C-alpha cells in the first residue's frame, strides 16, 4: 500500500520515502532548499518557460523530485518531461536544465478546405501542451464569421465552442490567437469598420483570448471595395498598404493599447513573402504602428 500526502504549506512529511517539489522560486518557497540538497542550480536566471527537473538522493539522504520553472509554463513543461521519463515504477536520477530557443512554437490552422473538427482541435491542444508547443492560431478559412461574414457576431453555440478551445489552450499553457480577415469586403475609409473589428475582438476577449491578428492575405491589392476608399487613399498597391496600416493602427490604438494584458497585435499583409522591397512593403514599413508585429514567411 502506498500513501501520497499533498502538502500546500511546503511542510515536509515525516517518514516520507520520496518528496516531490512542484513550482519555481516564485511559486514554492521549498523548491530552493530541495535543489540545494541535490546540489542543483535553480531556474531563477533562465529565460521565460525554462525549467529545472532534478531527481535523486539529497545530501541529507532523502529522495526528491524537483520541478522548478522560471514561470508557471516552465514548471508545466518540467512535468511534461517527467511524464516522458517515467516508465513503470522506477525513475533513474537525472538533472535536466531546459529552456526554449524560440519564443513562439506552434500551429496556425489557416488552410483551405474542410477544417479540423472541434474534438480534433481539443485533442490538438492537449498534444501541443505535452510537447511544449505554446501557440495556436485559430484561422480556418471555412469559418464565415472571421472572413466572409466578419462583421456578424458569432451565434451563441459557436462562441461557446471557441470558449472551450480557449480554456483548453490555457490549461496546456498554449496562447490562443484569433485571426480576423476583413479584406474581402472591408471599407478602409469608414470608421464603422474599425468599430466592427474591435467589436468582434471584444467578444473573443470576453472568452479569454489575448492574442489577435488582422489578416489581409489572399486578396487583390490593386482593387477597392468602395469608391470612397479610392478617393481617400489613391490607387495602386502602396495605397492599399496605407489603407491597411490605417485600419490596423486604429485597432491598435482603440483596442490593444488600452488592454495591458493583450499580446502585441499581429498583422498579416497582402504581400507576406520574399526579401525584396516593393511599393507595398515600403508603405507598410512607413505607416504601420511600430508596436504591431508583421507576420512574414520570407520565402
C-alpha positions in Angstrom: 0.0 0.0 0.0 1.3 3.5 -0.9 0.2 6.7 0.7 0.6 10.1 -1.0 0.4 13.3 1.0 -0.3 16.5 -0.8 1.0 19.4 1.3 0.2 23.0 0.3 2.2 24.8 3.0 5.5 23.3 1.9 6.0 21.4 5.3 7.9 18.1 4.8 6.0 14.9 5.6 7.9 12.9 8.3 8.9 9.5 7.2 8.2 10.1 3.5 10.3 8.0 1.2 10.0 10.4 -1.7 9.2 14.1 -1.7 8.1 15.8 -4.9 8.5 19.6 -5.0 6.5 21.4 -7.7 6.9 25.1 -8.5 9.7 27.6 -9.2 11.1 30.1 -6.9 8.1 32.4 -7.3 5.6 29.5 -6.7 7.1 27.3 -4.0 9.4 28.5 -1.2 10.6 25.0 -0.5 12.0 24.4 -4.0 15.3 26.3 -3.5 16.2 24.2 -0.5 15.3 21.0 -2.2 17.6 21.9 -5.2 20.4 22.8 -2.8 20.1 19.4 -1.2 20.5 17.8 -4.6 23.4 20.2 -5.5 21.5 21.6 -8.5 21.2 25.2 -9.6 17.7 26.6 -9.8 15.8 28.3 -12.7 16.0 31.9 -11.4 18.2 33.1 -14.2 16.5 31.2 -17.0 14.5 32.8 -19.8 10.7 32.5 -19.9 9.4 28.9 -19.9 12.7 27.5 -18.8 12.8 24.8 -16.1 15.0 22.5 -14.0 14.0 18.9 -13.4 16.1 17.1 -10.8 15.6 13.6 -9.5 17.9 12.0 -6.9 19.0 11.5 -3.3 19.9 14.6 -1.5 22.8 15.3 0.8 20.5 14.6 3.7 19.7 11.1 2.4 16.2 11.9 1.3 14.9 11.1 -2.2 13.5 14.1 -4.1 11.9 15.0 -7.4 12.0 18.7 -8.1 10.1 20.5 -10.9 11.1 24.2 -10.8 10.2 26.6 -13.6 11.3 30.1 -14.3 7.5 30.7 -14.5 4.3 28.7 -14.4 4.7 27.5 -18.0 8.2 26.3 -17.2 7.0 24.2 -14.3 4.3 22.8 -16.5 7.0 21.8 -19.1 9.1 20.2 -16.4 6.1 18.0 -15.6 5.8 17.0 -19.3 9.4 16.0 -19.3 9.0 14.0 -16.1 6.0 12.2 -17.7 8.2 11.2 -20.6 10.9 9.8 -18.3 8.8 7.7 -16.1 8.5 4.0 -17.1 6.8 1.7 -14.7 7.7 2.2 -11.1 11.3 3.2 -11.5 13.0 6.5 -12.3 16.7 7.0 -12.6 18.4 10.0 -11.1 18.6 12.9 -13.6 19.2 16.6 -13.8 17.7 18.5 -16.8 18.1 22.2 -17.4 16.0 23.2 -20.4 14.6 26.4 -22.0 13.2 27.3 -25.4 15.3 28.8 -28.2 12.1 30.1 -30.0 9.7 32.3 -28.2 6.7 31.1 -30.2 6.3 27.4 -31.1 3.0 26.1 -32.5 0.5 25.9 -35.3 -1.7 28.2 -37.4 -4.9 26.5 -38.6 -5.4 28.5 -41.7 -5.7 26.1 -44.6 -8.4 25.9 -47.2 -10.9 23.1 -47.4 -12.6 21.2 -44.6 -11.0 22.3 -41.3 -10.5 20.3 -38.1 -13.4 19.2 -36.0 -14.0 20.7 -32.6 -12.9 17.5 -30.9 -9.8 17.3 -33.0 -8.8 20.9 -32.0 -9.3 20.0 -28.3 -7.1 16.9 -28.8 -4.5 19.0 -30.7 -4.3 21.5 -27.8 -3.6 18.6 -25.4 -0.9 17.3 -27.7 0.7 20.8 -28.0 0.9 21.0 -24.2 2.5 17.6 -23.9 5.2 18.6 -26.5 5.9 22.1 -25.2 4.3 24.0 -28.1 2.9 27.3 -26.8 1.0 28.9 -29.6 -2.2 28.0 -31.6 -3.7 30.5 -34.0 -7.3 30.0 -35.0 -7.8 30.9 -38.7 -9.8 28.3 -40.5 -10.9 29.6 -43.9 -14.3 27.9 -43.7 -15.4 29.9 -40.6 -17.6 32.6 -42.2 -17.7 34.7 -39.0 -14.0 35.6 -39.3 -13.8 36.1 -43.1 -16.8 36.4 -45.4 -19.2 37.4 -42.7 -16.6 39.0 -40.4 -18.9 41.8 -39.3 -21.6 39.5 -37.9 -21.3 38.3 -34.3 -20.9 34.6 -33.6 -24.0 32.7 -32.7 -24.1 31.6 -29.0 -23.2 27.9 -29.8 -20.3 28.8 -32.0 -19.0 31.3 -29.4 -19.3 28.6 -26.7 -17.2 26.2 -28.7 -14.4 28.8 -29.2 -14.6 29.5 -25.4 -14.0 25.8 -24.7 -10.9 25.9 -27.0 -9.6 29.0 -25.2 -9.9 27.2 -21.8 -8.3 24.1 -23.1 -5.4 26.1 -24.5 -4.9 27.9 -21.2 -4.8 24.6 -19.3 -2.0 23.5 -21.7 -0.1 26.8 -21.4 -0.9 27.5 -25.1 -1.6 31.0 -26.3 -4.8 31.0 -28.3 -4.6 33.5 -31.2 -7.6 34.6 -33.2 -7.4 35.9 -36.8 -10.0 38.2 -38.4 -9.7 38.6 -42.2 -11.9 41.5 -43.3 -10.1 42.2 -46.6 -12.7 40.7 -49.0 -15.2 43.4 -48.2 -13.7 46.0 -45.8 -14.1 49.7 -46.5 -11.0 51.1 -45.0 -12.1 54.8 -45.0 -15.3 54.1 -42.9 -14.8 54.5 -39.1 -17.6 51.9 -38.6 -15.3 49.2 -40.0 -12.7 49.6 -37.3 -15.5 49.6 -34.8 -16.8 46.3 -36.2 -13.4 44.8 -36.0 -13.0 45.8 -32.3 -16.5 44.6 -31.5 -15.7 41.1 -32.8 -12.4 41.1 -30.9 -14.2 42.3 -27.8 -16.5 39.2 -27.9 -13.4 37.0 -28.1 -11.7 39.0 -25.3 -14.6 38.1 -23.0 -13.8 34.4 -23.7 -10.2 34.9 -22.6 -8.4 35.5 -25.9 -5.4 37.8 -25.6 -3.7 37.3 -29.0 -5.3 38.9 -32.1 -4.4 39.1 -35.8 -5.8 41.3 -38.5 -5.1 39.5 -41.8 -5.1 40.9 -45.3 -3.8 37.8 -47.1 -5.3 36.2 -50.2 -6.9 39.4 -51.5 -6.3 41.7 -54.6 -4.0 44.5 -53.5 -5.0 46.6 -56.6 -8.7 47.0 -56.0 -11.0 48.7 -53.6 -14.3 47.6 -52.1 -15.9 51.1 -52.4 -15.3 54.3 -54.3 -14.7 56.2 -51.0 -11.5 54.3 -50.4 -10.1 55.2 -53.8 -10.8 58.9 -53.0 -9.3 58.7 -49.6 -6.1 56.6 -50.3 -5.4 56.8 -54.0 -4.6 53.8 -56.3 -2.1 51.0 -56.5 -0.5 48.6 -54.0 1.1 51.3 -52.0 -2.3 53.0 -51.5 -3.8 49.7 -50.4 -0.9 49.2 -47.9 -1.6 52.7 -46.5 -5.2 51.8 -46.0 -4.4 48.5 -44.3 -2.0 50.2 -42.0 -4.6 52.8 -41.2 -7.1 50.1 -40.2 -4.6 48.1 -38.2 -3.4 51.2 -36.4 -7.0 52.1 -35.4 -7.4 48.6 -33.8 -4.0 49.0 -32.1 -5.0 52.4 -30.6 -8.6 51.7 -29.6 -8.4 48.0 -28.6 -4.9 46.7 -27.9 -3.1 49.7 -26.4 -5.7 50.1 -23.7 -5.5 46.5 -22.5 -2.3 45.8 -20.7 -3.0 42.0 -20.8 -3.2 41.9 -24.6 -0.3 40.4 -26.6 1.1 42.6 -29.4 -1.3 42.9 -32.3 -0.2 41.0 -35.4 -0.9 42.0 -38.9 -0.7 39.7 -42.0 -0.1 41.9 -45.0 -1.3 41.1 -48.5 2.4 40.7 -49.6 3.8 38.4 -46.9 6.7 36.8 -48.6 10.1 37.5 -50.0 13.0 39.7 -49.1 12.8 42.4 -51.9 11.3 45.8 -51.2 8.2 46.8 -53.1 6.0 49.9 -53.1 3.6 47.9 -50.9 6.1 46.9 -48.3 7.7 50.3 -48.1 4.4 51.9 -47.3 3.6 49.2 -44.6 7.0 49.9 -43.1 6.4 53.7 -43.2 2.8 53.8 -41.9 2.3 50.8 -39.6 2.4 51.4 -35.8 5.8 50.1 -34.6 4.0 48.2 -31.8 2.3 45.9 -34.4 4.1 42.7 -35.3 4.1 41.8 -39.0 3.8 38.1 -39.9 6.2 37.1 -42.7 7.2 33.9 -44.4 10.3 35.3 -46.2 10.2 32.5 -48.8 
